[in-house]
Amino acid sequence: MFGLQSLRPGPPAASRIYHYTPENHGHSTRRLAPEAIPLAQGAGTTALAVETQSLSKRFGRTWAIRGLDLAVHVGESVCLLGPNGSGKTTLLRILATATRPTAGDARVFGYHASVDGDEVRRRVGLLSHKTFLYGELTALENLEFAAGMCGLKPAPNALRQALADVGLEFAADARVRGFSQGMAQRLALAR
């Protein structure tokens, strides 16, 4: 079962449940079939942070997402639940413009994810469990390298401030290979 729960503080809570149902009795197609429960009255703003319409993504013969209609209002919290391979990460990658949908439409704060990618990326970031950091480099060197790859030459104090912003100023000169997963995540966020 693939579930999508909208979690809001205080009553009444708004929720939408999405059931994951493999089609064709285990063949290589999958579908996220929504069973929507409308937002409770007064549950939040009508402005949409995220909206998908008939969103689909196919990898070869396998549908990771098929026909997903989703609306997340500004200020609303959402939890994506589902088994491995049910399309959670694929949905997030589409919304962050890291991959394109096969069909359908995805909008983030009103911007079309496939057309207005720069505008979407100004408002959204995606931080995976894989940090893609260089273990042999220090935290500061990882930031310098990433900036250089983007054609930037920030002042050293700006990089140190980025480390301070994520609570890693003490680890500026430490090699990343010795970082805990949490420290690596914070460094990836600073990057």
N, C-alpha and C positions, 0 to 999 in steps of 0.2 A: 504494500500500500504506500502510495506517495501522498504525503500530507502537506498542506500548506496552511499554516495557522497564522492568523493575524493576532498578535498579542498587544493589548492596550492596557495601560494602567487604569484601574478603577472600573466599576460597572457603568454602563453595560459594555461588555467586550464584543468586538466585532470579529467574526471568524469566517474563514472560507476553507473548506476541506477539498483536497484534490485526491482522487483515488487513482492509484497506479494499477493499470490492467494490461498485462501482456496480451497482445492479440494473437490470433491464429495458434493458440495452445502451445506457446513456447517457441514459435518461429522467430525470425529475426526482426520483427517489427514491434514497437512499443508505443503506447499512447498514454498521455496524461489526460484523464477524463475529469473535468471539473464538476463539482457539485457545489454551486455557490450558495452561500447564505448571505443575504444583503447586509450591508453595514447597518448597525443599530442607529436609530435616530439620535442625532447629536453626537455621534461617535467621532467626528473629526471634520476636517475641511473637505471641500469637494475638489480641491486642486490635486492633480495626480503627480506623484513622484515617478512612478513607473506604470506603464500600460503596455500590454501586449495584446495583439489581435491575431488569432489563427497562427500563432508563432510555431514554426516547425524547424527542426534541424535533423538532417540525415547524414550519417557516416556510412558510405557504401550502401548496403541493404538494410542497415539498422537505423531506426528512428530513435534518436535520443529524446527529442521533444516532438510532439505532433498535435497541432491544433490548440495550443495553449492560449487561453484568454485570461488575462490577469490585470487587476487594477490595484495599485497600492497608493493610498492617499498620503499627502505630505503630513509628516508627524506620526504616521502609523509604523509600528514595528511588525516585522514579518519573520517567521521562522520557516525555513525550508527543511522538510523531513522526507526521507525516502531511502530505499536500499541503494547499494552501489549500482551505478549504471542507469539510474532513473531520470537523469537529466538535470540535477541540481546545479552542478558546476557548469554544465553547458549553458544553462539559462543565465547564470552570473557572467559567464564569458561573453555572451551575446550582449547583455546589458552594459558591460564595460567596454564594448567594441573590440574585444580581443578575438572574436570570431564572428562570422556573418551567418544569419539564419538561411536555411534553404528556402523558406517561404514565410510569409506573414510579416507582421510589423511589430517593432519594439520601439517605444519612446521613453526617454528619461528626461524628466522635467520639461516635457513638451518637445524635446529634440529627438529627431529620428536617428536611432543608433547606427543605421547603415549609411545615412547620408550626412548627418551632422556630427561625425565622429569627434572632431576637435572640440566642439561645444560640450558634448557628453563627457569627454575625458577631462575637461576643465572642472567638472562637477562630481565625477565619480572616479574612484580608484579600486583596483582589485588586488588584494593581498592573498596569495595562495599559501598553502602549508609548505610549499617548496619555495625557499627564499632566493635561490639562484645567486648566492653570495660566494665570494672566493675565499676559501678557508685559509689560504696561505697569506692573504693580505690582512692588514689591520682594519679596524672599523673605519678609520679615517681614510685609508687607502681605497677601501671599497667605495666610499662616497666620491672620492676624487676620480676614480675610474669611471663610475657611472655618469658623473657630470661630464667628463671628457667624451664619453660615447655619445652624449647628447649635444656636443659642441659647446659646452658651457665651461667657463673658467671662474668659478666662484671664489671669493676670498676665503682663505683658511679659517678665519673667524666665523664665516657663514656656515661652513661645514661643521665646525665645533658646536655652533648654536643648534644645528639640526640634530646633532647627537644629544645635546642637552635637552632639547624638546621632547625626546623620547626616553630620557632618563639614562643615557649611556655615556655621558661625558667622562665618567671614570674609566671607560673602556676604549677610549679613542685610539690608544696605541697598542691594544691587545689584538692578537691574531684571532680571527673569527672562528677558526676550527675549534677553539675551546669554549665557544659561546653555548649557552643553553638554548633550547628551541625558542623560548620566550625572548631572550636577548636577540637572537637572529631575526625573529619576527619584527622586533622594534627597529633593528637596523634596516631591514628591508622597507619598513614604513618611512624611515628618515630618508632613504634613497629616493 
